[in-house]
Amino acid sequence: MYSKLVTAFIFLFFMSNVEAQQKKLIRAFQPANVVNKVPYGNNPKAGHYVQANDAKIYYEVYGKGQPIVLLHGGLFGSTVEMADFIDKLKQNYKVIAISTRGHGKSELGTEPISLEQRANDAMTAINVVTKDSVMVLGFSDGGYSAYQLAVMYPNRIKKMIVIGAGELYPGVREFNFTAKQAMSFDKPFFEQQLKLMPEPNRLEDMFAGVNACYSKLTVGNDLLKSIKCPVLVMAGDKDDSNPVERVVKVARFIPKSQIAIIPNTTHECFTENFDATWACIVPFLKK
């Protein structure tokens, strides 16, 4: 009896520690007063894996209703940065939150990173959950992936919301950020991510791969003019990475576009002023 009680105590202690670690899951640069009630990106109750060519991709599913896919940002991005969106959307929609390869619990794989690869990863996960058309909400890297997804799979994408993803061509921005630099900016976040990653020794490989992809990437009229679905293009008015001018230009290339600029916010406008961002999104989703 005593040994059984000890075993039970150890099990409960272990589980409480696991739950405590999950509850502490943070996004990059998250203020100390922000509390994520659900460990998005590391939630065993909602998590799944799918093999997408050379990498195992992790995704989580929440709620019921029309499916909407969430694609987080790159490098500093993670599923948990989409927490406010998931909290709202899962009340009325089926949310498919995908961890981009090399981020969170998704493998990096061996092939060079590309938007086509990211689009295929997303569609592989989507196909497991539903064969219906979906809506997509993508931020930054996830936004560029969303553009590509709509081009490659026009019959599967019903409408999209893209945040912080403006016109892009070689030389317009420098893409040379390293994992070492990132760690110096937000060590707690990356220490957390390293614990989630199936290949933590490849963090620098992921940064190098993303840099290489975006340094030679062109996102302009040739790509965007073929997007068939309605797209709400959004940005913060103080976004240095994607200035309003380049975001508006992207919207003009897309045949069925709408534009929403969130005042007094930077790149991650939805974490800085979620209420304003959400107020723009709701009518677009319902229309």
ZABALUM-213060 format. One record per residue (C-alpha): residue number from 1; chain; x, y, z. Coordinates in steps of 0.1 Angstrom, whole numbers. Layout:
ATOM:k:c:u:v:w
ATOM:NUM:A:X:Y:Z
...
***
This chain:
ATOM:k:c:u:v:w
ATOM:1:A:0:0:0
ATOM:2:A:28:24:9
ATOM:3:A:46:18:-24
ATOM:4:A:14:25:-43
ATOM:5:A:9:57:-24
ATOM:6:A:45:68:-32
ATOM:7:A:40:60:-68
ATOM:8:A:8:79:-70
ATOM:9:A:24:109:-53
ATOM:10:A:53:109:-77
ATOM:11:A:29:106:-107
ATOM:12:A:7:135:-94
ATOM:13:A:38:156:-87
ATOM:14:A:52:150:-122
ATOM:15:A:18:158:-138
ATOM:16:A:15:190:-118
ATOM:17:A:50:200:-129
ATOM:18:A:40:193:-165
ATOM:19:A:9:214:-162
ATOM:20:A:28:242:-146
ATOM:21:A:53:242:-174
ATOM:22:A:25:243:-199
ATOM:23:A:7:272:-182
ATOM:24:A:40:292:-183
ATOM:25:A:42:289:-221
ATOM:26:A:50:324:-234
ATOM:27:A:52:342:-268
ATOM:28:A:82:363:-278
ATOM:29:A:84:396:-259
ATOM:30:A:53:388:-240
ATOM:31:A:47:413:-211
ATOM:32:A:49:397:-177
ATOM:33:A:12:406:-169
ATOM:34:A:-1:386:-198
ATOM:35:A:-13:351:-189
ATOM:36:A:-21:325:-215
ATOM:37:A:-48:302:-201
ATOM:38:A:-41:275:-227
ATOM:39:A:-6:263:-237
ATOM:40:A:-12:268:-274
ATOM:41:A:16:251:-293
ATOM:42:A:22:225:-266
ATOM:43:A:-13:213:-257
ATOM:44:A:-15:174:-256
ATOM:45:A:-53:177:-255
ATOM:46:A:-54:193:-290
ATOM:47:A:-21:184:-306
ATOM:48:A:-15:162:-337
ATOM:49:A:13:154:-361
ATOM:50:A:13:148:-398
ATOM:51:A:41:138:-421
ATOM:52:A:47:165:-448
ATOM:53:A:73:152:-472
ATOM:54:A:106:154:-452
ATOM:55:A:93:168:-419
ATOM:56:A:68:159:-392
ATOM:57:A:45:189:-388
ATOM:58:A:27:197:-355
ATOM:59:A:-8:213:-354
ATOM:60:A:-36:218:-329
ATOM:61:A:-74:218:-335
ATOM:62:A:-99:237:-314
ATOM:63:A:-137:243:-317
ATOM:64:A:-163:235:-342
ATOM:65:A:-177:251:-373
ATOM:66:A:-162:265:-405
ATOM:67:A:-125:257:-406
ATOM:68:A:-100:285:-402
ATOM:69:A:-62:280:-404
ATOM:70:A:-38:300:-384
ATOM:71:A:-2:305:-396
ATOM:72:A:21:322:-371
ATOM:73:A:51:344:-378
ATOM:74:A:86:332:-385
ATOM:75:A:118:331:-364
ATOM:76:A:103:347:-332
ATOM:77:A:69:332:-341
ATOM:78:A:50:305:-324
ATOM:79:A:15:291:-321
ATOM:80:A:11:307:-287
ATOM:81:A:15:342:-303
ATOM:82:A:-19:335:-318
ATOM:83:A:-35:329:-284
ATOM:84:A:-60:358:-285
ATOM:85:A:-72:348:-320
ATOM:86:A:-76:311:-309
ATOM:87:A:-95:322:-278
ATOM:88:A:-120:341:-299
ATOM:89:A:-122:320:-330
ATOM:90:A:-127:286:-314
ATOM:91:A:-161:298:-300
ATOM:92:A:-176:297:-335
ATOM:93:A:-151:281:-358
ATOM:94:A:-129:250:-361
ATOM:95:A:-94:264:-356
ATOM:96:A:-64:246:-372
ATOM:97:A:-33:262:-357
ATOM:98:A:-1:250:-374
ATOM:99:A:34:252:-361
ATOM:100:A:56:261:-390
ATOM:101:A:85:237:-397
ATOM:102:A:115:244:-375
ATOM:103:A:92:262:-350
ATOM:104:A:78:247:-318
ATOM:105:A:72:210:-321
ATOM:106:A:75:208:-359
ATOM:107:A:106:193:-375
ATOM:108:A:127:214:-398
ATOM:109:A:133:188:-425
ATOM:110:A:161:186:-449
ATOM:111:A:149:205:-480
ATOM:112:A:155:243:-484
ATOM:113:A:128:265:-470
ATOM:114:A:104:280:-495
ATOM:115:A:69:294:-496
ATOM:116:A:58:265:-518
ATOM:117:A:70:241:-491
ATOM:118:A:52:261:-464
ATOM:119:A:20:260:-484
ATOM:120:A:23:223:-489
ATOM:121:A:29:217:-452
ATOM:122:A:-2:237:-444
ATOM:123:A:-24:218:-469
ATOM:124:A:-11:185:-457
ATOM:125:A:-24:193:-422
ATOM:126:A:-56:208:-436
ATOM:127:A:-64:176:-455
ATOM:128:A:-62:155:-424
ATOM:129:A:-88:177:-406
ATOM:130:A:-111:186:-435
ATOM:131:A:-116:182:-472
ATOM:132:A:-137:214:-473
ATOM:133:A:-125:249:-483
ATOM:134:A:-110:269:-454
ATOM:135:A:-103:304:-443
ATOM:136:A:-68:314:-434
ATOM:137:A:-53:339:-410
ATOM:138:A:-16:344:-415
ATOM:139:A:9:368:-398
ATOM:140:A:42:379:-413
ATOM:141:A:60:347:-425
ATOM:142:A:26:330:-421
ATOM:143:A:10:358:-442
ATOM:144:A:35:352:-471
ATOM:145:A:28:315:-468
ATOM:146:A:-10:323:-470
ATOM:147:A:-5:342:-502
ATOM:148:A:13:312:-517
ATOM:149:A:-14:288:-503
ATOM:150:A:-41:307:-521
ATOM:151:A:-22:307:-554
ATOM:152:A:-14:270:-552
ATOM:153:A:-48:258:-539
ATOM:154:A:-74:284:-551
ATOM:155:A:-103:259:-548
ATOM:156:A:-95:252:-511
ATOM:157:A:-91:288:-498
ATOM:158:A:-124:306:-492
ATOM:159:A:-110:339:-478
ATOM:160:A:-79:351:-460
ATOM:161:A:-67:376:-435
ATOM:162:A:-30:386:-439
ATOM:163:A:-12:407:-413
ATOM:164:A:22:423:-417
ATOM:165:A:32:409:-451
ATOM:166:A:39:436:-477
ATOM:167:A:55:437:-511
ATOM:168:A:89:420:-511
ATOM:169:A:117:417:-535
ATOM:170:A:155:410:-532
ATOM:171:A:173:439:-516
ATOM:172:A:143:457:-501
ATOM:173:A:152:443:-466
ATOM:174:A:182:425:-450
ATOM:175:A:176:390:-438
ATOM:176:A:206:381:-418
ATOM:177:A:193:376:-383
ATOM:178:A:209:348:-363
ATOM:179:A:197:325:-335
ATOM:180:A:225:340:-312
ATOM:181:A:211:375:-318
ATOM:182:A:176:363:-312
ATOM:183:A:186:346:-279
ATOM:184:A:201:379:-267
ATOM:185:A:168:397:-274
ATOM:186:A:145:372:-257
ATOM:187:A:163:344:-239
ATOM:188:A:133:330:-219
ATOM:189:A:112:326:-251
ATOM:190:A:139:307:-270
ATOM:191:A:149:286:-240
ATOM:192:A:112:275:-240
ATOM:193:A:112:269:-277
ATOM:194:A:143:247:-275
ATOM:195:A:125:225:-250
ATOM:196:A:97:221:-275
ATOM:197:A:118:215:-306
ATOM:198:A:123:179:-317
ATOM:199:A:157:191:-331
ATOM:200:A:169:219:-307
ATOM:201:A:205:217:-321
ATOM:202:A:191:230:-354
ATOM:203:A:178:263:-343
ATOM:204:A:206:281:-362
ATOM:205:A:198:260:-393
ATOM:206:A:162:273:-391
ATOM:207:A:173:309:-389
ATOM:208:A:197:304:-418
ATOM:209:A:171:287:-439
ATOM:210:A:145:314:-434
ATOM:211:A:171:341:-442
ATOM:212:A:181:323:-474
ATOM:213:A:144:320:-484
ATOM:214:A:134:356:-479
ATOM:215:A:167:371:-492
ATOM:216:A:158:359:-527
ATOM:217:A:120:360:-525
ATOM:218:A:97:382:-546
ATOM:219:A:61:388:-536
ATOM:220:A:45:412:-560
ATOM:221:A:20:415:-588
ATOM:222:A:30:383:-606
ATOM:223:A:22:362:-576
ATOM:224:A:-7:382:-560
ATOM:225:A:-28:389:-591
ATOM:226:A:-38:353:-593
ATOM:227:A:-53:351:-558
ATOM:228:A:-90:345:-564
ATOM:229:A:-104:347:-529
ATOM:230:A:-112:379:-508
ATOM:231:A:-82:390:-488
ATOM:232:A:-82:414:-458
ATOM:233:A:-47:429:-457
ATOM:234:A:-37:444:-424
ATOM:235:A:-7:461:-408
ATOM:236:A:3:484:-380
ATOM:237:A:10:520:-391
ATOM:238:A:44:520:-374
ATOM:239:A:56:487:-388
ATOM:240:A:92:492:-398
ATOM:241:A:95:457:-413
ATOM:242:A:65:461:-436
ATOM:243:A:58:498:-441
ATOM:244:A:22:508:-448
ATOM:245:A:31:518:-484
ATOM:246:A:43:483:-492
ATOM:247:A:13:467:-475
ATOM:248:A:-11:488:-494
ATOM:249:A:7:480:-526
ATOM:250:A:2:443:-520
ATOM:251:A:-35:449:-514
ATOM:252:A:-37:467:-547
ATOM:253:A:-23:437:-565
ATOM:254:A:-49:414:-551
ATOM:255:A:-82:415:-571
ATOM:256:A:-105:411:-542
ATOM:257:A:-87:429:-514
ATOM:258:A:-97:451:-484
ATOM:259:A:-72:471:-463
ATOM:260:A:-71:477:-425
ATOM:261:A:-44:497:-408
ATOM:262:A:-42:496:-370
ATOM:263:A:-30:530:-357
ATOM:264:A:-1:534:-333
ATOM:265:A:11:498:-336
ATOM:266:A:41:481:-351
ATOM:267:A:47:447:-368
ATOM:268:A:27:426:-343
ATOM:269:A:-3:449:-343
ATOM:270:A:-27:423:-330
ATOM:271:A:-8:418:-297
ATOM:272:A:-4:456:-293
ATOM:273:A:-41:464:-299
ATOM:274:A:-61:432:-302
ATOM:275:A:-95:449:-298
ATOM:276:A:-89:471:-329
ATOM:277:A:-76:442:-349
ATOM:278:A:-105:420:-340
ATOM:279:A:-130:447:-348
ATOM:280:A:-117:448:-383
ATOM:281:A:-117:410:-387
ATOM:282:A:-152:402:-375
ATOM:283:A:-172:418:-403
ATOM:284:A:-148:404:-429
ATOM:285:A:-153:369:-415
ATOM:286:A:-191:372:-414
ATOM:287:A:-196:388:-448
***
